[in-house]
Amino acid sequence: MTASPFDHPFLSGLLGDDEIAPHFSAEADIRAMLSFEAALARAEAAHGLIPAEAARKIAEACTGFSPDLASLRSAMAKDGVVVPDFVKQLRAKVGEEAGKNLHLGATSQDVIDTSLMIRLKAVVFLFAGRLSAIIAALEGLDRQFGGNRLMGHTRMQAAIAISVSDRLNVWRAPLATYRDRLTEQSFPVQFGGAAGTLDKLGPQGPAVRASLAQELGLSDTRQWQSARLPIADIAGLFASISGSLGKIGQDIALLAEMGGEIEVSGGGASSAMAHKQNPVAAEVLVSLARFNATALSGIHQSLIHEQERSGAAWTLEWLLLPQMTMGTAASLRLARELTGNIKRLGTG
């Protein structure tokens, strides 16, 4: 049993996403944190801050290391972050001598935020592909039905006739913009040390950060541990994507309600009325758009990161951003299914 509909035993059949959910698993988070520690050791060795042999042992230990999850859970309850116990366990694996060089100059937030960026980068790549598939499906509908007529509506009242192409162009245009923005999205490394000043690395701090970013395939950006625009930006983009897909869902639900101008296969069954085919996917697109719009306000609250680090605002991000990502994933999945199920649109 789970409190989240995105991985609930049966609600996830509608709202979940088997391709995206693994990126928010404990296993994926741990792999990304291990990638951070191995890459940091290599970067620091390259700049002469730790011995090359120590970096080799750290990277070797990070390969296949499986921490004690029960210990991490207990430590999280006490420390509020998972990294102190995670590093303690990893040091035991690395060995006393090389372990002195593990996590040098880093802090918990560096590991956790960078892990998130590594995983979001992979997710956004998949999202861009899904948007391309939806755009292609809309283009196919345009080729097939674009010359047909629809009754245009303004303020929920019949207005004048429009073409199917007119409606499809409105659906398609923002999706192409979002795909381009996803492709161009920056995923910055977070590396600032105790208070964002990289104090333990001295003048070599920025160079180590640049090498760390290169090792991880992330962008080199000055620390953002208390300036959370990278999080707000990606959350805003996710909310915009689900919002535009919600507009498509709302339009299709209204077309289905009026009847005569659309035929969609694969509708949902009713337990009381066997003749009905409910526009489930279209309705859920509206729900997910509203969910992400609501959650985005919470992400904007987390921009209020007091002083050099906030525990409260940071925890708020942990509660909201994974849910927004899963909501966006479900929106993209359902929109692709829905556009593929349209068998007729408009009147000839």
C-alpha positions, 0 to 999 in steps of 0.5 A: 500500500502507498499514499502516492497514486503514482505508485499505488497498486492499482491507481498507478495503472492510470497515473503511474509510469513504469519508465520514469518511476525507476529514476526516483527509486532509492537504487537510482538515487544511490547510483547517482550519489556514488557517481558523484563521489567517484567523479569528485575523487577523480576530479580532485586527483586530477588537480593534485588535491588527493593521491591518484591511488586514493581516487582509484580505490574510491572509484573502485569501491563505488562500483557495485557498492550497496549501502545498508538501507535500514541504516540509511533510514535510521540515520535519515530520521536523525540527521535529516539527510542521508549523506552522513551515514552513506559516506560513513558506510562508503568509507568503511568499504574504501578503507581507512587510508583512501577513505580520508580523501572521500567526499573531500570539500563536499557537503550533503547538499552537493551530493543530493542536488547533483544526484537529482540533476543526473536523474532529471537529465535522463528523465528530460531526454525521455520527455523530449522523445515523448513530445516528439511522438505526440507532435507526430501523432497530431501531424498525422491527424492534420494530414488525415482530417485537417480539411474537415470542419469544427464548430469553433467555441468562444466562452463555451458558446458556439462561435464560427466554423473553423478547420480541424487544422486550426484546432490542431495547430493550437494544440501542437505549437506549444508542444514544439516549444517545450520540446526545444526547451527540454533539449536546451535545458541546463542541468548544473552540478551542485558543488559548494561545500559547507557554506557554498564557498568551497573553502576546503579546496582554496583557489582550486575550488572552481577548477575542481567543480568544472572537472566534476561537472565534466565527469558527470556530463552536467553544466559547470555553474557556481553553487546554487544551494540557496538560489533554487532557480534550477529547480523552479525552472524545471518545475515550471516547464513541467507544469507548462507541459502538463498544462498544454496537454490538459488543454488538449484533454479538455478540448477532446472531452468537450468534443466527446460530450457534444458528439458528432465531431470526434470518435475516440476508441479505447474509452473507459467502461461504466459499472452502471451504464454498459453503453458508455465509453468515458473519455478517461484519458482526456479527463485525467490530462485535465486533472494532472494539469491542475495537479502540477499547477497547484504543486508549482506554487509550492516549488515557488515557496521553496525559492525562499531558501534562508541564508546559506542553506534551508532544511525546510525549503529543501524538504519541500522540494523533495515532497513536490518535484518527484510528484510533479515529474511523475504527473508530467510523465503520466500526462505525456503517456496519456496524451500519446495514447489519446492522440493515437486513439482518435479515429475521426475528427471534424465533419467533411 
